[in-house]
């Protein structure tokens, strides 16, 4: 069964943001995007993860991407259904830990810390949580997500359009939980499920939602709602690397009992063009280097 993040339907959700391209031997899709300040293009995996179950034909896919004029490819490899780390390292020019995701593994013991127990108790007293259909709340969700983008300065592919969310509604593996207070929608948490693994996809809240700790109520409800699955991947903290003091990291870690490192994978497709574009870029671990200026 095709992983939802590898499906053509999901890739087409990005149609107004980038050009989806099938890489059939890798069994997935990537997104062609313009390189700022250059007539050239490169490619990135679809948000948030790319599943790479097979790598044997990667060289042919990379050659076809190069023939399309693409300079490089970057993606974050899924940790649950992708090839082993050694195979990724043999395939890509760069493979390094991106950041840790915090998992609720139903096969392991779990209990809240004192802090999270207190916050969850308060949140559940103020918030009513129920399953919802994204399609029935699209205008409100779009407003909430727009506020999130403004608050955190989100740009690029992750500044999703209303059309992206309209198409996301067609993804049968999508599940939504919503938090309410006295009839007011405080926030929603979107999840995507595949073979017992539940991925936190996106969450957004109103100002009253933050004040009433709707995120705590939704994550606690998710643990009950998905009981019987293998695990929930609540994702990682803010930024491209682990920061144990990051507030989002502390929040998500409190709902997990296990951490898993996800790998950033990069491939230089056109070495000459890459070197020219990256000339003068400050030394860093950013890939592709020319986008880290």
C-alpha positions as CSV (number, residue, x, y, z in Angstrom):
1,X,0.0,0.0,0.0
2,X,1.4,3.4,-1.0
3,X,2.3,5.6,1.9
4,X,0.0,8.7,1.9
5,X,3.0,11.1,1.8
6,X,4.3,9.2,-1.3
7,X,1.0,9.4,-3.2
8,X,0.3,11.4,-6.3
9,X,-2.8,12.8,-4.7
10,X,-0.8,14.3,-1.9
11,X,1.9,15.6,-4.2
12,X,-0.7,17.3,-6.3
13,X,-1.9,19.3,-3.2
14,X,1.3,21.4,-3.8
15,X,0.4,22.2,-7.4
16,X,0.1,26.0,-6.8
17,X,3.3,26.1,-4.7
18,X,5.7,23.9,-6.8
19,X,5.7,21.4,-9.6
20,X,5.3,17.8,-8.5
21,X,7.6,15.3,-10.2
22,X,7.4,11.5,-9.9
23,X,10.6,9.7,-9.1
24,X,9.2,6.2,-9.8
25,X,12.2,4.1,-8.8
26,X,12.3,5.7,-5.4
27,X,8.6,5.2,-5.2
28,X,7.7,8.8,-4.4
29,X,7.2,12.3,-5.6
30,X,9.3,15.5,-5.2
31,X,8.6,19.1,-5.8
32,X,10.5,21.3,-8.3
33,X,11.0,24.8,-7.0
34,X,12.6,28.0,-8.4
35,X,16.0,29.0,-6.9
36,X,15.8,32.7,-5.8
37,X,18.0,34.9,-7.9
38,X,18.7,32.3,-10.5
39,X,16.9,30.9,-13.6
40,X,17.7,27.4,-12.3
41,X,15.5,25.0,-10.2
42,X,16.0,22.4,-7.6
43,X,13.8,19.8,-5.9
44,X,12.6,19.1,-2.3
45,X,10.6,16.3,-0.8
46,X,7.0,16.9,0.1
47,X,6.3,18.3,3.6
48,X,6.8,16.9,6.1
49,X,8.6,13.6,5.2
50,X,9.6,11.4,2.3
51,X,9.3,7.7,2.5
52,X,12.1,5.9,0.7
53,X,11.3,2.1,0.8
54,X,13.6,1.3,-2.2
55,X,16.8,2.8,-3.3
56,X,18.1,0.4,-6.0
57,X,17.1,2.6,-8.9
58,X,18.0,5.9,-7.3
59,X,20.8,6.6,-9.8
60,X,18.4,6.5,-12.7
61,X,15.9,8.8,-11.0
62,X,18.7,11.3,-10.1
63,X,19.9,11.3,-13.7
64,X,16.4,12.1,-14.9
65,X,16.1,14.9,-12.4
66,X,19.5,16.3,-13.6
67,X,18.3,16.0,-17.2
68,X,15.3,18.2,-16.3
69,X,17.9,20.9,-15.3
70,X,17.5,20.5,-11.5
71,X,20.6,21.4,-9.5
72,X,20.0,19.4,-6.2
73,X,17.5,17.4,-4.2
74,X,16.8,17.7,-0.5
75,X,14.4,15.7,1.7
76,X,13.8,14.5,5.2
77,X,13.6,10.7,5.2
78,X,10.8,9.0,7.2
79,X,12.3,6.8,10.0
80,X,9.6,4.1,10.0
81,X,9.1,2.9,6.4
82,X,12.4,4.0,4.6
83,X,15.5,2.0,3.8
84,X,18.1,1.6,6.5
85,X,20.5,4.4,7.4
86,X,23.5,2.7,5.7
87,X,21.5,2.5,2.4
88,X,20.6,6.2,2.6
89,X,24.3,7.0,3.2
90,X,25.3,5.0,0.1
91,X,22.7,6.8,-2.0
92,X,22.9,10.4,-1.1
93,X,25.8,12.9,-0.9
94,X,24.7,14.1,2.5
95,X,22.9,12.2,5.2
96,X,22.8,13.8,8.7
97,X,20.3,13.9,11.6
98,X,17.8,16.7,11.0
99,X,16.1,16.7,14.4
100,X,14.5,14.2,16.8
101,X,10.8,13.4,16.8
102,X,9.0,12.7,20.0
103,X,6.9,9.5,19.8
104,X,4.2,8.0,21.9
105,X,4.9,4.3,21.6
106,X,2.0,2.3,22.8
107,X,4.2,-0.7,23.6
108,X,6.2,1.3,26.2
109,X,5.2,2.6,29.6
110,X,4.1,6.2,29.7
111,X,3.2,8.7,32.4
112,X,3.0,12.5,32.3
113,X,5.5,14.6,34.1
114,X,4.1,16.7,36.9
115,X,4.1,19.8,34.7
116,X,2.2,18.1,31.8
117,X,-0.2,16.3,34.1
118,X,-1.2,19.7,35.6
119,X,-1.5,21.4,32.2
120,X,-3.5,18.5,30.6
121,X,-5.9,18.5,33.6
122,X,-6.5,22.3,33.2
123,X,-6.9,22.0,29.5
124,X,-9.3,19.1,29.5
125,X,-11.5,21.1,32.0
126,X,-11.7,24.0,29.6
127,X,-11.7,22.3,26.2
128,X,-14.1,19.8,24.7
129,X,-12.3,17.7,22.1
130,X,-13.9,15.7,19.3
131,X,-13.1,14.2,15.9
132,X,-13.9,16.6,13.1
133,X,-13.8,16.8,9.3
134,X,-11.4,19.4,7.9
135,X,-13.7,20.0,5.0
136,X,-16.4,21.3,7.3
137,X,-14.1,23.9,8.9
138,X,-11.9,25.0,6.1
139,X,-12.5,28.8,6.3
140,X,-11.8,28.8,10.0
141,X,-8.8,26.5,9.7
142,X,-7.3,28.7,6.9
143,X,-7.7,31.7,9.2
144,X,-6.0,29.8,12.1
145,X,-3.2,28.6,9.9
146,X,-2.7,32.1,8.4
147,X,-2.3,33.5,11.9
148,X,0.2,30.8,12.7
149,X,2.3,31.7,9.7
150,X,2.3,35.4,10.6
151,X,3.2,34.6,14.2
152,X,6.2,32.5,13.4
153,X,7.2,34.0,10.1
154,X,6.5,30.8,8.1
155,X,7.3,31.1,4.4
156,X,8.2,28.9,1.4
157,X,6.5,25.5,0.9
158,X,5.1,25.5,4.4
159,X,3.1,28.6,3.9
160,X,0.4,26.4,2.6
161,X,-2.4,27.9,0.5
162,X,-6.2,27.4,0.9
163,X,-6.0,25.2,-2.2
164,X,-3.5,22.9,-0.5
165,X,-5.9,22.3,2.4
166,X,-8.8,21.9,0.1
167,X,-6.9,19.0,-1.7
168,X,-5.7,17.7,1.7
169,X,-9.4,17.0,2.6
170,X,-9.4,14.3,-0.1
171,X,-6.6,12.3,1.6
172,X,-8.4,9.4,3.1
173,X,-5.7,8.8,5.7
174,X,-6.3,12.3,7.2
175,X,-7.8,12.5,10.7
176,X,-8.6,15.7,12.5
177,X,-9.3,16.5,16.2
178,X,-10.8,19.8,17.2
179,X,-10.9,21.6,20.5
180,X,-14.0,23.7,21.5
181,X,-15.0,26.0,24.3
182,X,-18.7,27.0,24.6
183,X,-19.2,26.5,20.9
184,X,-16.1,28.3,19.8
185,X,-13.5,26.4,17.8
186,X,-10.2,26.9,19.6
187,X,-7.9,24.9,17.3
188,X,-7.4,21.8,15.3
189,X,-4.7,19.1,15.0
190,X,-4.4,17.3,11.8
191,X,-2.9,13.7,11.7
192,X,-2.1,11.3,8.9
193,X,-2.0,7.5,9.5
194,X,-0.3,4.7,7.7
195,X,-0.1,1.1,8.9
196,X,-0.3,1.8,12.6
197,X,1.9,4.9,12.6
198,X,0.1,8.2,13.2
199,X,1.9,11.4,12.1
200,X,1.2,14.8,13.6
201,X,0.8,16.8,10.4
202,X,-0.2,20.3,11.4
203,X,-1.9,22.1,14.3
204,X,-3.1,25.7,14.7
205,X,-4.9,27.6,17.4
206,X,-6.7,30.9,18.1
207,X,-5.5,33.2,20.8
208,X,-8.2,31.8,23.2
209,X,-7.0,28.4,22.2
210,X,-3.4,29.2,23.3
211,X,-4.8,30.8,26.5
212,X,-6.9,27.7,27.3
213,X,-4.1,25.3,26.5
214,X,-6.0,23.6,23.6
215,X,-2.8,22.0,22.4
216,X,-2.5,20.0,25.6
217,X,-6.1,18.9,25.4
218,X,-5.7,17.8,21.8
219,X,-2.5,15.8,22.3
220,X,-3.9,14.1,25.3
221,X,-7.1,13.2,23.4
222,X,-5.0,12.0,20.5
223,X,-3.3,9.4,22.8
224,X,-6.7,8.0,23.6
225,X,-8.2,8.4,20.1
226,X,-5.4,6.4,18.4
227,X,-5.0,3.7,21.1
228,X,-4.5,0.4,19.3
229,X,-2.1,1.8,16.8
230,X,1.7,1.3,17.0
231,X,2.7,4.9,17.8
232,X,2.0,8.6,17.4
233,X,4.8,10.7,16.0
234,X,4.3,14.2,17.5
235,X,7.1,15.6,15.5
236,X,10.1,17.7,16.6
237,X,10.8,21.2,18.0
238,X,11.3,24.4,16.1
239,X,14.3,24.9,13.8
240,X,16.4,22.4,11.9
241,X,18.4,21.0,14.9
242,X,17.6,19.7,18.4
243,X,17.3,22.4,21.1
244,X,16.3,20.9,24.4
245,X,15.4,24.3,25.7
246,X,13.0,25.1,22.9
247,X,9.4,25.5,24.2
248,X,7.9,23.4,21.4
249,X,10.4,20.6,22.1
250,X,9.5,20.6,25.8
251,X,5.8,20.5,24.9
252,X,6.0,17.6,22.5
253,X,8.5,15.6,24.5
254,X,6.0,15.6,27.4
255,X,3.6,13.4,25.4
256,X,6.2,10.9,24.3
257,X,8.1,8.0,25.7
258,X,10.7,7.7,22.9
259,X,12.7,9.8,20.6
260,X,13.7,9.0,17.0
261,X,16.2,10.8,14.8
262,X,15.1,11.7,11.3
263,X,17.7,12.1,8.6
264,X,18.2,15.0,6.2
265,X,19.2,13.7,2.8
266,X,20.8,15.8,0.1
267,X,21.9,15.0,-3.5
268,X,23.9,17.2,-5.8
269,X,22.5,16.6,-9.3
270,X,24.5,19.2,-11.3
271,X,27.9,19.7,-9.6
272,X,29.0,22.6,-11.7
273,X,25.8,24.6,-11.3
274,X,25.8,23.8,-7.5
275,X,29.3,25.0,-7.1
276,X,28.5,28.2,-8.9
277,X,25.4,28.9,-7.0
278,X,27.0,28.1,-3.6
279,X,30.1,30.2,-4.3
280,X,30.5,32.7,-1.4
281,X,28.0,31.0,0.8
282,X,29.0,30.9,4.5
283,X,30.2,27.6,5.7
284,X,27.4,25.7,7.4
285,X,25.6,22.4,7.5
286,X,22.7,23.9,5.4
287,X,21.8,22.0,2.3
288,X,21.7,23.1,-0.4
289,X,24.3,25.6,0.6
290,X,23.0,28.3,-1.8
291,X,19.7,28.5,0.1
292,X,21.4,29.0,3.4
293,X,22.6,32.6,2.7
